[in-house]
Each structure stands twice: as structure tokens, then as C-alpha cells.
């Protein structure tokens, strides 16, 4: 299973905020400005030309994802 499909599966199956712990890797910087040279996987030209991101078909499951996020936000507020 690809990293993105694992991410999507865990996001879709989450029932409470704690289910999302560790879903996004931590350990990046402490925030703040980032040097252009330090950005990985940036396009060679800007703005980038037409392209697609695997796993993100236009409109695919966005409504279901939005509903899941709303449910998780509501669950977090109840704590």
C-alpha cells in the first residue's frame, strides 16, 4: 500500500481525534521562515505547469473527506 493510500485509509477510518496521532510525521523544523534551497520536490519553474498529484482526482471523495474532518472537529470540541 502506498504512503498516500495508507494515509487516506487511516484518515477515512478515524473515529476520534486520537486516531490521527502520528498520521503526519513530526520532526520538521520549529516553524518560521524556510530558505528556498531547503524546499524539497519544488517545481523547476514557477508557477508550475499543468500537472496532477497521484491519489487526488478532481473532486474525488472531497465531500466525504470534508464530512469526516467535520465529525472529527466536532468530536474534539466535546472533549
C-alpha angles and dihedrals in degrees: 000000000000121000091250095050090047089050091049093047093051092045092050094047096046112118100174135022092257089064088069096056111123092011092116113044115240129202099088120126126303091259127259131100120352124206114238091234090057095058111104126215094011118159117263090232132036127254090028118233124248110305142146134233115223112247094024110094111176107277093353110157093330092133092050090047092050090051091050092049091049091050091050092048090050091049091050091052091055092061 
